[in-house]
């Protein structure tokens, strides 16, 4: 399988709702807008291998959500799926994004689904996957450990630089892509990993809420994820496929970091979806 060439993504900072958000914006004049939510524990540079294909569609904005990547963490109440959905609605309005196609892998999945459930007029379609959204929760490895840790002090005691470096090696190797690797690791160093973990530690009480909302979501949803994901098993994606009224699911030959590990297929499916494929599963 060919892998699209990684491109450099210029990043900036902008304040939204009092939060300094790291973002990228092509600023293209287009009737199509795409909002991409960076996965955890990475940053918006995770989209470097699909960026060239997606930016051909129109205006593309990518963000590190509050609490993640290199965005601010000083509003811990935002680092939760439902609150993040509300923040995204404000950002879409404040930044004049209209009703974008939202791409939310990993932690972006829960945030995007809450957005679509509570503010359906703010989105045209969703592409999600690789998020531990199922209830009862099904997560593995380090993710399961973080969710089930008795308190954040346990997470704070971890050697974040070493653990994050190991976790993201499959997506961005320390020798093959040192700058990207360091961008990921530095985003969660010095206590930032434990703060970002607040998001997934909300899953036990928020996943049941999301479960009840899924049948009410009328937004077309594409589910893209690696079928060999040990951290977030495919059962989470199947859960979405079984409960969302308008969706299609594509298991990819990849592990957790499907947007990097299977970037060629991920980009192809994403482009086809945003180019009009989402209308196949519309209400």
Buried (B, 14 or more C-beta within 10 A) or exposed (E): EEEBEBEEBEBEEBEBEEBBBBBBBBEEEEEBBBBBBBBBBBBBBBBBBBBBBBBEBBBBBBBBBBBBBBBBBEBEEBBBBBBBBBBBBBBBEEBEBBBBBBBBBBBBBBBBBBBBBBBBEBBBBBBBBBBBBBBEBBBBEBBBEBBEBEEBEBBBEBEBBEBBBEBBBEBBEBEEBEEBBBBBBBBBBEEBBBBBBBBBBBBEEBBEBBBEBBEEBBBBBBBBBBBBBEBBBBEBBBBBBEBBBBBBBBBBEBBBBBBBBBBBBBBBBBBEBBBEBBEEBEE
